[in-house]
Amino acid sequence: MNILLDIIHWFINNVDTLQQVHDNTVDELIRYYELYVAYRQVRETHQEPSPPDQEQVDSSENDVNKNDKA
């Protein structure tokens, strides 16, 4: 029981420090979230669909033709 009272007193004596740590943590989380959202928006707007690689298409067609002949 004595340990529990010590913990409660410590929280009471350090409430300002705990509030600062909480506020700083929340501010950092918000900042990282905003950076993530901005990154996703930039990535989506600058991503262009690429045409299929002609060599990959040709080689896959050749593989299909080889399997049909076998």
N, C-alpha and C positions, 0 to 999 in steps of 0.2 A: 504494500500500500504506500509505503514511503517513496518508493521509486516512481510510482504513478504521480504522486504529488510533485516530485522533483521535475518530472517531464512536463506537467501542466504549468509549473512556474517558469520553466525554461521557455515554453511557447509564449507565455504572457510577456516575459521580459524581452523576447526577440521578435515580437509580432511585426515591428517595423521592418526589420531585416527580411523576415519571411515574405512580407508584402512586396518588398522591392524585388526579391528573387522571383516571385510569382509574376510580377508585372514585366520584368525583363524577359522571362521565359515566354510569356504570351506575346510580347512584342516581337521576339525573334521568330516564333512560330508563324505569326502573321506575315512577317517579312519574307520568310522562306516560302510560304504559300503563295504570296503575290509574285515572287520570282518564278515559281513553278508554273503558275497560270500564264504569266507573260511568255515563258519559254514554250509552253504548249501552243499558244496563239501564234508565235513566230514560226514554230515548226510546221503548223498546219497551213499557214498562208504561203510559206516558201516551198512546200513540197509539191512537186509536179509529177504527175504520173509518167513513169518511164515506159517507153515502148519495149516489148519483149525483145530480148537479145536474139538476133537472127541465128547465130551459131547454136544457141541452146535449142531453138525450135528445130533447126535442121538435124541436129544430133538426136533429138528425141524422135523425130520422124524416122530416121535411119534405124534406130533401135526397134521401133514398132515393125518396120518392114523386115528386119532380120528375124524377129520372133515369128512373123507370119510365115516366112519361108521355111523355118525349121520344123 
